[in-house]
Amino acid sequence: MQLHMPITQQLRAYQAKTHGQPEMPTSGSFMSLLSSGVQAVNQAQQHSDQQVHALLTGGDVQQAEVLTAVQKADMAFRLLIQIRNKLLTAYEELNAIRV
């Protein structure tokens, strides 16, 4: 995955590569974009939980795959938190504007 790609393209590529899910719509409301981003993070978390469970119960899974899934889920969650923080900051700045 290329780092200079916009986040929406990175999410689409991640979803298509890891879960075989259909791609996110390219147009739509901001709310639908946020919702699909949160769903992608949730799917990454669930996938990592399944991988850890399979490893702990003796499933046929490589330790490197589990570690990679956990790190991807962690990175996706941290990105989501940063997006939330930026949105809250922007909201507070807009709210402070006197008309």
C-alpha positions in Angstrom: 0.0 0.0 0.0 1.4 3.4 -1.0 1.7 6.0 1.7 1.0 9.0 -0.5 -2.4 7.7 -1.5 -5.5 9.5 0.1 -6.9 7.8 3.1 -10.1 6.8 1.3 -8.1 5.0 -1.3 -6.0 3.3 1.4 -9.2 2.1 3.2 -10.6 0.8 -0.1 -7.4 -1.1 -0.9 -7.2 -2.5 2.7 -10.8 -3.7 2.6 -10.4 -5.3 -0.8 -7.1 -7.0 0.1 -8.0 -8.3 3.6 -11.6 -9.0 3.6 -12.8 -9.2 0.0 -15.4 -6.6 0.9 -16.8 -4.3 -1.8 -15.1 -1.0 -2.1 -16.5 2.1 -0.4 -18.5 4.4 -2.7 -16.5 7.2 -4.2 -19.2 9.8 -3.7 -21.6 10.4 -0.9 -22.0 12.3 2.2 -19.4 13.0 4.8 -21.4 11.0 7.3 -21.3 7.9 5.0 -17.5 8.3 4.6 -17.0 8.5 8.4 -19.3 5.5 8.9 -17.5 3.4 6.4 -14.2 4.3 7.9 -15.4 3.3 11.4 -16.7 0.1 9.9 -13.3 -0.6 8.3 -11.5 -0.1 11.7 -14.1 -2.3 13.4 -13.5 -5.1 10.8 -9.7 -4.8 11.3 -10.2 -5.1 15.1 -12.5 -8.2 14.7 -10.0 -9.8 12.2 -7.2 -9.3 14.7 -9.3 -10.8 17.5 -10.1 -13.8 15.4 -6.4 -14.2 14.6 -5.4 -14.0 18.2 -8.1 -16.5 19.2 -7.0 -18.9 16.5 -3.4 -18.7 17.7 -4.3 -19.2 21.3 -6.5 -22.2 20.6 -4.0 -23.9 18.4 -5.4 -23.0 15.1 -3.6 -23.1 11.8 -2.2 -19.6 11.8 1.3 -18.1 11.7 2.5 -15.9 14.5 3.7 -13.3 12.0 0.2 -13.1 10.5 -1.3 -12.6 14.0 1.2 -9.9 14.8 0.6 -8.1 11.5 -3.1 -8.2 12.0 -2.9 -6.8 15.5 -0.5 -4.0 14.4 -2.8 -3.1 11.5 -5.8 -3.0 13.8 -3.8 -0.8 16.3 -2.7 1.6 13.6 -6.2 1.9 12.1 -7.6 2.6 15.6 -4.9 5.2 16.3 -5.7 6.9 13.0 -9.4 6.9 13.8 -8.7 8.6 17.2 -6.5 11.2 15.5 -9.3 11.9 13.0 -11.8 12.3 15.9 -9.4 14.7 17.7 -9.0 16.8 14.6 -12.7 16.9 14.0 -13.4 18.0 17.6 -10.7 20.7 17.4 -12.3 22.0 14.2 -15.7 21.9 15.7 -14.5 23.9 18.8 -12.8 26.4 16.5 -16.0 26.9 14.5 -18.0 27.1 17.7 -15.7 29.9 19.0 -16.3 32.1 16.0 -18.5 35.1 16.8 -20.9 36.2 14.2 
